[in-house]
Amino acid sequence: MNKFVVMLLDWLTHLDSAVLPAVRQNEEELRKEYEKALHGGAVASLPEK
């Protein structure tokens, strides 16, 4: 069981180091697009009930 846990942690560590920079970059790009939409009036307001 311990060998499995160590292998799993090793796999996850390599995955994180390879994937996290791309995730951060995409989140930053998404935030920029969201802010542009908010400031540009492209986001519609919710209808009143």
MDTraj code that builds the backbone (N, CA, C; nanometers):
import mdtraj as md
import numpy as np

residues = "MET ASN LYS PHE VAL VAL MET LEU LEU ASP TRP LEU THR HIS LEU ASP SER ALA VAL LEU PRO ALA VAL ARG GLN ASN GLU GLU GLU LEU ARG LYS GLU TYR GLU LYS ALA LEU HIS GLY GLY ALA VAL ALA SER LEU PRO GLU LYS".split()
xyz = np.array([
    [0.0825, -0.1195, 0.0000],
    [0.0000, 0.0000, 0.0000],
    [0.0870, 0.1261, 0.0000],
    [0.1921, 0.1270, 0.0790],
    [0.2791, 0.2442, 0.0869],
    [0.3426, 0.2734, -0.0484],
    [0.3821, 0.1710, -0.1222],
    [0.4421, 0.1907, -0.2540],
    [0.3437, 0.2596, -0.3475],
    [0.2183, 0.2183, -0.3402],
    [0.1145, 0.2806, -0.4225],
    [0.1001, 0.4287, -0.3881],
    [0.0983, 0.4605, -0.2600],
    [0.0828, 0.6001, -0.2168],
    [0.2015, 0.6831, -0.2644],
    [0.3208, 0.6293, -0.2522],
    [0.4398, 0.7024, -0.2956],
    [0.4361, 0.7239, -0.4466],
    [0.3976, 0.6222, -0.5218],
    [0.3882, 0.6356, -0.6669],
    [0.2818, 0.7387, -0.7039],
    [0.1703, 0.7366, -0.6335],
    [0.0632, 0.8313, -0.6605],
    [0.1088, 0.9745, -0.6312],
    [0.1745, 0.9946, -0.5183],
    [0.2237, 1.1287, -0.4846],
    [0.3267, 1.1762, -0.5864],
    [0.4132, 1.0872, -0.6307],
    [0.5128, 1.1232, -0.7307],
    [0.4442, 1.1654, -0.8603],
    [0.3447, 1.0900, -0.9024],
    [0.2717, 1.1224, -1.0248],
    [0.2016, 1.2575, -1.0117],
    [0.1377, 1.2784, -0.8981],
    [0.0661, 1.4043, -0.8780],
    [0.1615, 1.5227, -0.8708],
    [0.2759, 1.5037, -0.8104],
    [0.3737, 1.6119, -0.8005],
    [0.4222, 1.6524, -0.9385],
    [0.4541, 1.5545, -1.0223],
    [0.4988, 1.5876, -1.1575],
    [0.3854, 1.6508, -1.2370],
    [0.2658, 1.6021, -1.2170],
    [0.1518, 1.6594, -1.2864],
    [0.1338, 1.8046, -1.2460],
    [0.1401, 1.8312, -1.1169],
    [0.1211, 1.9678, -1.0691],
    [0.2269, 2.0617, -1.1242],
    [0.3518, 2.0182, -1.1233],
    [0.4581, 2.1073, -1.1694],
    [0.4467, 2.1352, -1.3187],
    [0.3884, 2.0431, -1.3935],
    [0.3749, 2.0623, -1.5370],
    [0.2468, 2.1368, -1.5736],
    [0.1425, 2.1202, -1.4958],
    [0.0115, 2.1718, -1.5338],
    [-0.0208, 2.3060, -1.4686],
    [0.0217, 2.3275, -1.3469],
    [-0.0195, 2.4478, -1.2746],
    [0.0153, 2.5789, -1.3441],
    [0.1326, 2.5943, -1.4061],
    [0.1571, 2.7212, -1.4761],
    [0.0553, 2.7490, -1.5872],
    [0.0163, 2.6468, -1.6605],
    [-0.0831, 2.6650, -1.7663],
    [-0.2186, 2.7003, -1.7077],
    [-0.2533, 2.6381, -1.5964],
    [-0.3813, 2.6681, -1.5311],
    [-0.3821, 2.8127, -1.4844],
    [-0.2732, 2.8565, -1.4229],
    [-0.2651, 2.9953, -1.3766],
    [-0.2761, 3.0932, -1.4932],
    [-0.2078, 3.0636, -1.6021],
    [-0.2114, 3.1529, -1.7183],
    [-0.3526, 3.1609, -1.7750],
    [-0.4198, 3.0484, -1.7864],
    [-0.5562, 3.0490, -1.8395],
    [-0.6521, 3.1213, -1.7470],
    [-0.6332, 3.1070, -1.6162],
    [-0.7184, 3.1793, -1.5220],
    [-0.6983, 3.3296, -1.5362],
    [-0.5739, 3.3707, -1.5542],
    [-0.5449, 3.5135, -1.5708],
    [-0.6087, 3.5666, -1.6984],
    [-0.5996, 3.4920, -1.8072],
    [-0.6613, 3.5342, -1.9332],
    [-0.8134, 3.5425, -1.9199],
    [-0.8724, 3.4459, -1.8529],
    [-1.0169, 3.4460, -1.8319],
    [-1.0593, 3.5669, -1.7494],
    [-0.9819, 3.6000, -1.6467],
    [-1.0131, 3.7154, -1.5627],
    [-1.0065, 3.8445, -1.6446],
    [-0.9058, 3.8557, -1.7302],
    [-0.8935, 3.9751, -1.8148],
    [-1.0133, 3.9898, -1.9079],
    [-1.0559, 3.8793, -1.9680],
    [-1.1716, 3.8842, -2.0577],
    [-1.2986, 3.9202, -1.9817],
    [-1.3130, 3.8669, -1.8613],
    [-1.4297, 3.8973, -1.7779],
    [-1.4318, 4.0458, -1.7428],
    [-1.3162, 4.1002, -1.7043],
    [-1.3094, 4.2418, -1.6699],
    [-1.3385, 4.3305, -1.7910],
    [-1.2880, 4.2915, -1.9087],
    [-1.3177, 4.3684, -2.0301],
    [-1.4674, 4.3682, -2.0578],
    [-1.5313, 4.2538, -2.0389],
    [-1.6754, 4.2453, -2.0634],
    [-1.7524, 4.3317, -1.9640],
    [-1.7099, 4.3303, -1.8391],
    [-1.7779, 4.4119, -1.7381],
    [-1.7638, 4.5609, -1.7681],
    [-1.6443, 4.6033, -1.8017],
    [-1.6195, 4.7451, -1.8268],
    [-1.6761, 4.7896, -1.9609],
    [-1.6925, 4.6961, -2.0526],
    [-1.7436, 4.7312, -2.1843],
    [-1.8948, 4.7231, -2.1936],
    [-1.9589, 4.6829, -2.0859],
    [-2.1041, 4.6731, -2.0877],
    [-2.1577, 4.5518, -2.1605],
    [-2.0725, 4.4536, -2.1846],
    [-2.1149, 4.3349, -2.2589],
    [-2.1907, 4.2347, -2.1715],
    [-2.1912, 4.2561, -2.0414],
    [-2.2605, 4.1652, -1.9521],
    [-2.4000, 4.2204, -1.9269],
    [-2.4993, 4.1437, -1.9613],
    [-2.6387, 4.1870, -1.9431],
    [-2.6771, 4.1758, -1.7970],
    [-2.7622, 4.2656, -1.7536],
    [-2.8101, 4.2570, -1.6164],
    [-2.9203, 4.1515, -1.6070],
    [-2.9385, 4.0992, -1.4888],
    [-3.0427, 3.9995, -1.4664],
    [-3.1798, 4.0658, -1.4667],
    [-3.2798, 3.9975, -1.5202],
    [-3.4144, 4.0582, -1.5208],
    [-3.4695, 4.0729, -1.3801],
    [-3.5456, 4.1776, -1.3597],
    [-3.6088, 4.2019, -1.2295],
    [-3.7244, 4.1047, -1.2109],
    [-3.7449, 4.0601, -1.0913],
    [-3.8583, 3.9687, -1.0636],
    [-3.9754, 4.0454, -1.0123],
])
top = md.Topology()
chain = top.add_chain()
for i, resn in enumerate(residues, 1):
    res = top.add_residue(resn, chain, resSeq=i)
    for name in ("N", "CA", "C"):
        top.add_atom(name, md.element.get_by_symbol(name[0]), res)
traj = md.Trajectory(xyz[None], top)
